[in-house]
Amino acid sequence: MAAIDGLPPLREVIATHELAAKKSLGQNFLLDLNLTARIARVPGDLSGADVLEVGPGPGGLTRGLLAEGARRVLAIEKDARCLPALAEIGAAYPGRLHVLEGDALEIDPLAHLTGPIHVVANLPYNVGTELLIRWLTPAAWPPYWSSLTLMFQREVAERIVAQPGDKHYGRLAVLAQWKCEVRIALTLPPEAFSPPPKVRSAVVHLRPRPEPLYPADPDILSRVVAAGFNQRRKMLRASLKGIAPNIEALLEEAGIAPTDRAERIDIARFAALARLVAAQRAG
């Protein structure tokens, strides 16, 4: 698929603008426009929505989103070298692409977006997890976004969708699945990128639940889960001893054996424990 919009193939764009990917920025440019179009279709119909894209690079996914009908794309790009290539895309789609130069960790995109909003991004590897956690922990829920469609290293994707007992199951799985329906939408081989990464990549789709799966105070649940998985080889009565003075009794009341380890505990029991800890602190 040489082009989807009359613009040059991505390899040509990268060569023209001398856009060798920078490891320091976590860049791996996705070159296959067939794949960018498939990723753009994951959230569903975008014709009535704004899309937030982080780290567009030379614009492969940006082009896919616009070609698939996104009402408007807000692209946040830290690498100034990519701006001329993105400007060419903007010229091909007048009024539908707005580019902000800067760090996505420091920019509030809401002033530039109109709902409904979908986030679709081939995230830079070095900030992907941090951005996901920010999107999952806004001050109020439901969040401003209608869905997240995000590319990660395959191992990170597996951590997001993992179930109890799985070696990948941890804090990220609990946090994501407590608030969202999650699935791996597609897996991508290294050769789809420039430069090819040493690992496979995967696209994860997250759709927010109207309210979290089980009631719990988000801060307390986060602390309980973090303490449990920070020392995942330890029994919970040991790893959680700093959470509450009578942690063994609370564990048992939540249906958790004090000798269990965090990787075996489902979200329902973590939430139950968080509620008990909150009630004890309030009482």
C-alpha positions as CSV (number, residue, x, y, z in Angstrom):
1,M,0.0,0.0,0.0
2,A,2.2,2.8,-1.2
3,A,-0.2,5.6,-0.2
4,I,-3.7,6.1,1.1
5,D,-4.0,9.8,0.4
6,G,-1.8,10.9,-2.5
7,L,1.1,11.6,-0.1
8,P,4.4,9.9,-0.6
9,P,5.2,6.5,1.0
10,L,6.6,6.7,4.5
11,R,10.0,5.5,3.7
12,E,10.3,8.4,1.2
13,V,9.0,10.9,3.8
14,I,11.6,9.7,6.3
15,A,14.4,9.9,3.7
16,T,13.3,13.3,2.5
17,H,13.2,14.8,6.0
18,E,16.2,12.8,7.3
19,L,14.1,11.4,10.1
20,A,16.3,8.7,11.5
21,A,14.5,7.4,14.6
22,K,16.1,8.5,17.9
23,K,16.5,5.9,20.6
24,S,16.6,8.6,23.2
25,L,13.0,9.5,22.3
26,G,11.8,5.9,22.3
27,Q,11.0,6.2,18.5
28,N,10.2,3.3,16.3
29,F,8.3,4.6,13.2
30,L,5.5,2.4,11.9
31,L,5.9,2.2,8.1
32,D,3.2,0.0,6.9
33,L,0.1,2.1,5.9
34,N,-2.0,-1.1,5.8
35,L,-1.3,-1.5,9.5
36,T,-1.8,2.1,10.4
37,A,-5.3,1.9,8.7
38,R,-6.1,-1.2,10.7
39,I,-5.1,0.5,13.9
40,A,-7.2,3.6,13.0
41,R,-10.2,1.3,12.6
42,V,-10.0,-0.3,16.1
43,P,-11.9,2.4,18.0
44,G,-14.8,2.3,15.5
45,D,-16.3,5.2,13.6
46,L,-14.2,8.4,14.1
47,S,-16.2,10.7,11.8
48,G,-17.8,12.5,14.7
49,A,-14.9,12.4,17.0
50,D,-11.6,14.2,17.8
51,V,-8.5,12.0,18.2
52,L,-5.5,12.6,20.4
53,E,-2.3,11.1,19.0
54,V,0.9,11.2,21.0
55,G,4.3,10.8,19.2
56,P,3.1,10.8,15.5
57,G,6.7,10.9,14.2
58,P,6.5,11.1,10.4
59,G,2.7,10.7,10.5
60,G,2.0,7.1,9.4
61,L,-0.8,6.6,12.0
62,T,-1.9,10.2,11.6
63,R,-2.6,9.6,7.9
64,G,-4.4,6.4,8.8
65,L,-6.7,8.3,11.3
66,L,-7.4,11.1,8.8
67,A,-8.0,8.7,5.9
68,E,-10.4,6.7,8.1
69,G,-12.5,9.8,8.7
70,A,-11.4,11.2,12.0
71,R,-13.1,14.6,12.4
72,R,-9.9,16.1,13.7
73,V,-6.6,14.9,15.0
74,L,-4.5,16.6,17.7
75,A,-1.0,15.3,17.4
76,I,1.6,16.1,20.1
77,E,5.1,15.7,18.9
78,K,8.3,16.3,20.9
79,D,10.7,15.9,18.0
80,A,10.9,19.2,15.9
81,R,12.4,17.3,13.0
82,C,9.0,15.7,12.4
83,L,7.0,18.9,12.1
84,P,7.6,19.6,8.4
85,A,6.4,16.1,7.5
86,L,3.3,16.6,9.7
87,A,2.7,20.0,8.0
88,E,2.5,18.2,4.6
89,I,-0.2,15.9,6.0
90,G,-2.0,18.9,7.4
91,A,-2.0,20.6,4.0
92,A,-3.5,17.4,2.5
93,Y,-6.3,17.5,5.1
94,P,-7.1,21.2,5.5
95,G,-8.4,22.1,9.0
96,R,-8.4,18.5,10.3
97,L,-4.8,18.2,11.8
98,H,-3.5,20.3,14.6
99,V,0.1,19.7,15.8
100,L,1.5,20.7,19.1
101,E,5.2,20.7,19.6
102,G,6.1,19.6,23.1
103,D,6.2,16.8,25.7
104,A,2.9,14.9,26.1
105,L,3.7,14.6,29.8
106,E,3.6,18.3,30.2
107,I,0.7,19.3,27.8
108,D,-2.9,19.4,28.8
109,P,-4.7,18.5,25.5
110,L,-8.2,19.3,26.6
111,A,-8.1,22.9,25.6
112,H,-7.6,21.8,22.0
113,L,-10.1,19.0,21.8
114,T,-13.9,18.7,21.5
115,G,-15.7,15.5,22.6
116,P,-16.2,12.8,21.9
117,I,-12.4,12.1,22.2
118,H,-10.5,8.9,21.3
119,V,-6.8,8.5,22.1
120,V,-5.0,6.5,19.4
121,A,-1.2,6.4,19.5
122,N,2.0,4.4,18.7
123,L,3.4,5.5,22.1
124,P,7.1,6.2,22.5
125,Y,8.4,3.2,24.5
126,N,10.0,5.4,27.2
127,V,6.8,7.1,28.3
128,G,4.0,4.7,27.2
129,T,3.2,3.2,30.6
130,E,3.4,6.5,32.4
131,L,0.9,8.1,30.0
132,L,-1.4,5.1,30.3
133,I,-1.5,5.4,34.1
134,R,-2.3,9.1,33.8
135,W,-5.2,8.3,31.5
136,L,-6.5,5.7,33.9
137,T,-6.3,7.9,37.0
138,P,-8.0,11.2,36.3
139,A,-9.6,13.2,39.1
140,A,-13.1,12.1,38.0
141,W,-14.5,9.0,36.3
142,P,-15.7,8.4,33.6
143,P,-12.7,10.1,31.9
144,Y,-12.7,12.6,29.1
145,W,-11.8,9.9,26.5
146,S,-14.2,7.4,25.0
147,S,-11.5,4.9,24.2
148,L,-7.7,4.3,24.3
149,T,-6.1,2.4,21.4
150,L,-2.4,2.2,22.2
151,M,0.6,0.4,20.9
152,F,3.1,-1.0,23.4
153,Q,5.8,-3.6,23.5
154,R,4.1,-7.0,23.5
155,E,5.2,-7.7,27.1
156,V,3.6,-4.4,28.3
157,A,0.4,-5.3,26.4
158,E,0.3,-8.7,28.1
159,R,0.7,-7.0,31.5
160,I,-2.4,-4.9,30.8
161,V,-4.7,-7.8,29.9
162,A,-3.2,-10.5,32.2
163,Q,-5.4,-12.5,34.6
164,P,-4.7,-13.7,38.1
165,G,-2.2,-16.5,38.2
166,D,-0.5,-15.3,34.9
167,K,3.1,-14.3,35.3
168,H,2.3,-10.9,33.7
169,Y,-0.5,-10.2,36.2
170,G,0.3,-7.2,38.3
171,R,-0.6,-3.6,39.3
172,L,-1.1,-2.5,35.6
173,A,-3.7,-5.3,35.0
174,V,-5.6,-4.5,38.2
175,L,-5.7,-0.8,37.5
176,A,-6.6,-1.1,33.8
177,Q,-9.2,-3.8,34.2
178,W,-10.8,-2.3,37.3
179,K,-11.8,0.7,35.2
180,C,-11.8,-0.5,31.6
181,E,-12.7,-3.4,29.3
182,V,-9.4,-4.3,27.8
183,R,-8.2,-6.5,24.9
184,I,-5.3,-6.9,22.6
185,A,-6.5,-5.8,19.1
186,L,-3.5,-6.9,17.0
187,T,0.1,-7.9,17.2
188,L,2.8,-6.4,15.0
189,P,6.1,-7.9,13.9
190,P,9.4,-6.0,14.4
191,E,9.8,-5.6,10.6
192,A,6.8,-3.3,10.5
193,F,8.9,-0.6,12.1
194,S,11.9,1.6,11.3
195,P,14.2,0.7,13.0
196,P,12.9,-2.8,13.8
197,P,12.7,-3.1,17.6
198,K,14.1,-6.2,19.3
199,V,10.6,-7.2,20.5
200,R,7.1,-7.7,19.1
201,S,4.6,-4.9,19.6
202,A,0.9,-5.1,20.3
203,V,-2.1,-2.7,20.1
204,V,-4.3,-2.6,23.2
205,H,-7.8,-1.3,23.1
206,L,-9.3,0.0,26.4
207,R,-12.9,1.2,26.7
208,P,-13.8,2.9,30.0
209,R,-16.5,1.3,32.2
210,P,-19.3,3.7,33.3
211,E,-18.0,3.1,36.8
212,P,-15.2,0.9,38.2
213,L,-15.8,-2.8,38.3
214,Y,-16.1,-2.9,42.1
215,P,-16.5,0.0,44.6
216,A,-13.2,1.1,46.3
217,D,-11.3,4.3,47.1
218,P,-8.9,4.7,44.1
219,D,-5.9,5.9,46.3
220,I,-6.3,3.1,48.8
221,L,-6.7,0.4,46.2
222,S,-3.7,1.7,44.4
223,R,-1.6,1.6,47.6
224,V,-2.8,-1.9,48.5
225,V,-2.1,-3.2,45.0
226,A,1.3,-1.5,44.7
227,A,2.4,-2.8,48.1
228,G,1.3,-6.3,47.2
229,F,3.1,-6.4,43.9
230,N,6.2,-4.5,44.9
231,Q,7.2,-7.6,46.8
232,R,5.3,-10.1,44.8
233,R,7.3,-13.1,46.0
234,K,6.3,-12.4,49.6
235,M,3.1,-13.6,51.3
236,L,0.5,-10.8,51.5
237,R,0.6,-10.7,55.3
238,A,4.2,-9.6,54.9
239,S,4.0,-7.4,51.9
240,L,1.0,-5.6,53.2
241,K,1.9,-5.3,56.9
242,G,2.4,-1.5,56.5
243,I,-1.1,-1.0,55.2
244,A,-2.9,-1.7,58.4
245,P,-2.0,-3.0,61.9
246,N,-4.3,-6.0,61.7
247,I,-3.7,-6.8,58.1
248,E,-4.1,-10.6,58.6
249,A,-7.7,-10.2,59.9
250,L,-8.6,-7.8,57.1
251,L,-7.2,-10.2,54.5
252,E,-9.3,-13.0,55.9
253,E,-12.4,-10.8,56.0
254,A,-11.8,-10.0,52.3
255,G,-11.6,-13.7,51.4
256,I,-7.8,-13.7,51.0
257,A,-5.5,-16.2,52.7
258,P,-2.7,-14.3,54.5
259,T,-0.2,-16.7,53.0
260,D,-1.4,-16.0,49.4
261,R,0.7,-13.9,47.0
262,A,-0.6,-10.9,45.1
263,E,-0.4,-12.6,41.7
264,R,-3.3,-15.0,42.7
265,I,-5.7,-12.3,43.9
266,D,-8.5,-11.1,41.6
267,I,-9.7,-7.5,41.4
268,A,-12.9,-8.2,43.4
269,R,-10.8,-9.3,46.5
270,F,-8.3,-6.4,46.1
271,A,-11.3,-4.0,46.1
272,A,-12.8,-5.7,49.1
273,L,-9.6,-5.4,51.0
274,A,-9.3,-1.7,50.0
275,R,-12.8,-1.1,51.3
276,L,-12.0,-2.7,54.6
277,V,-8.8,-0.7,55.0
278,A,-10.8,2.5,54.2
279,A,-13.5,1.7,56.7
280,Q,-10.9,1.0,59.4
281,R,-9.1,4.3,58.7
282,A,-12.5,6.2,58.8
283,G,-13.5,4.5,62.0
